[in-house]
Amino acid sequence: MSPAATDRLQELRRRAVFEREDLASAVRDLRLDVDSFRTRWRFAGYAASGVAAAAAAGWKLFGRNSLAAKASRVASAASLLVGIGRGVRLLRRFW
């Protein structure tokens, strides 16, 4: 092999080592970015599911057909009946 060809092969080997290190560095950086992206979306998913669970529990506790709403309607009816009872008792005194 001629000295020019030998020099050319050595230069290509040095360049290949540099490009391999550069490519490995780029792949490492990309992997870190992917992991960071995945972590952010995983946290967002946990937060969204937590909000949905809290909303479902809140609806069960305080929604239109919840026990609290039924108790409120019963309390309103009881309050109305107690008020009517007091009024009737007051009117009976005067009759």
BAVO-448756 format. One record per residue (C-alpha): x negated, z, y negated; residue in three letters. Coordinates in Angstrom, 3 decimals, decimal comma. Layout:
BAVO-448756
       px       pz       py type
        X        Z        Y  ALA
...
//
This chain:
BAVO-448756
       px       pz       py type
    0,000    0,000    0,000  MET
   -1,348   -0,870   -3,411  SER
   -2,115    1,861   -5,958  PRO
    0,659    0,558   -8,240  ALA
    3,211    0,851   -5,448  ALA
    1,979    4,357   -4,583  THR
    2,263    5,429   -8,216  ASP
    5,756    3,920   -8,384  ARG
    6,843    5,833   -5,226  LEU
    5,499    9,122   -6,603  GLN
    7,319    8,535   -9,886  GLU
   10,546    7,771   -7,997  LEU
   10,137   10,951   -5,929  ARG
    9,628   13,065   -9,067  ARG
   12,661   11,450  -10,657  ARG
   14,718   12,039   -7,477  ALA
   13,776   15,754   -7,488  VAL
   14,770   16,070  -11,162  PHE
   18,068   14,221  -10,656  GLU
   18,863   16,274   -7,535  ARG
   18,344   19,522   -9,497  GLU
   20,432   18,147  -12,356  ASP
   23,238   17,167   -9,962  LEU
   23,134   20,568   -8,222  ALA
   23,384   22,285  -11,618  SER
   26,347   20,129  -12,608  ALA
   28,122   20,854   -9,306  VAL
   27,482   24,588   -9,761  ARG
   28,944   24,496  -13,293  ASP
   31,956   22,540  -12,072  LEU
   32,535   25,060   -9,280  ARG
   32,476   27,926  -11,798  LEU
   34,978   26,065  -13,985  ASP
   37,282   25,486  -11,011  VAL
   37,086   29,160  -10,022  ASP
   37,849   30,223  -13,584  SER
   40,799   27,820  -13,776  PHE
   42,143   29,054  -10,444  ARG
   41,814   32,695  -11,528  THR
   43,703   32,038  -14,776  ARG
   46,556   30,279  -12,979  TRP
   46,690   32,953  -10,281  ARG
   47,052   35,627  -12,988  PHE
   49,722   33,531  -14,713  ALA
   51,598   33,245  -11,417  GLY
   51,435   37,000  -10,858  TYR
   52,657   37,632  -14,406  ALA
   55,525   35,132  -14,051  ALA
   56,644   36,613  -10,742  SER
   56,491   40,107  -12,242  GLY
   58,644   39,040  -15,179  VAL
   61,116   37,364  -12,814  ALA
   61,315   40,484  -10,637  ALA
   61,866   42,678  -13,708  ALA
   64,568   40,322  -14,988  ALA
   66,320   40,319  -11,607  ALA
   66,179   44,116  -11,418  ALA
   67,426   44,384  -15,002  GLY
   70,309   42,041  -14,253  TRP
   71,199   44,051  -11,150  LYS
   71,094   47,293  -13,142  LEU
   72,622   46,181  -16,432  PHE
   74,291   42,812  -15,775  GLY
   77,958   41,941  -16,000  ARG
   78,813   43,121  -12,473  ASN
   76,292   45,958  -12,260  SER
   77,048   49,572  -11,525  LEU
   76,250   50,478  -15,143  ALA
   78,738   47,890  -16,444  ALA
   81,419   49,117  -14,039  LYS
   80,758   52,719  -15,082  ALA
   81,027   51,669  -18,713  SER
   84,399   50,017  -18,084  ARG
   85,620   53,066  -16,165  VAL
   84,375   55,341  -18,954  ALA
   86,173   53,222  -21,545  SER
   89,388   53,370  -19,542  ALA
   88,980   57,119  -18,988  ALA
   88,334   57,648  -22,692  SER
   91,474   55,664  -23,531  LEU
   93,545   57,684  -21,040  LEU
   92,176   60,992  -22,353  VAL
   92,979   59,913  -25,890  GLY
   96,526   58,939  -24,915  ILE
   96,904   62,264  -23,076  GLY
   95,831   64,209  -26,153  ARG
   98,215   62,198  -28,301  GLY
  101,109   62,851  -25,917  VAL
  100,275   66,552  -25,820  ARG
  100,175   66,657  -29,622  LEU
  103,526   64,864  -29,868  LEU
  105,110   67,238  -27,313  ARG
  104,264   70,151  -29,539  ARG
  106,287   68,686  -32,360  PHE
  109,315   67,777  -30,243  TRP
//
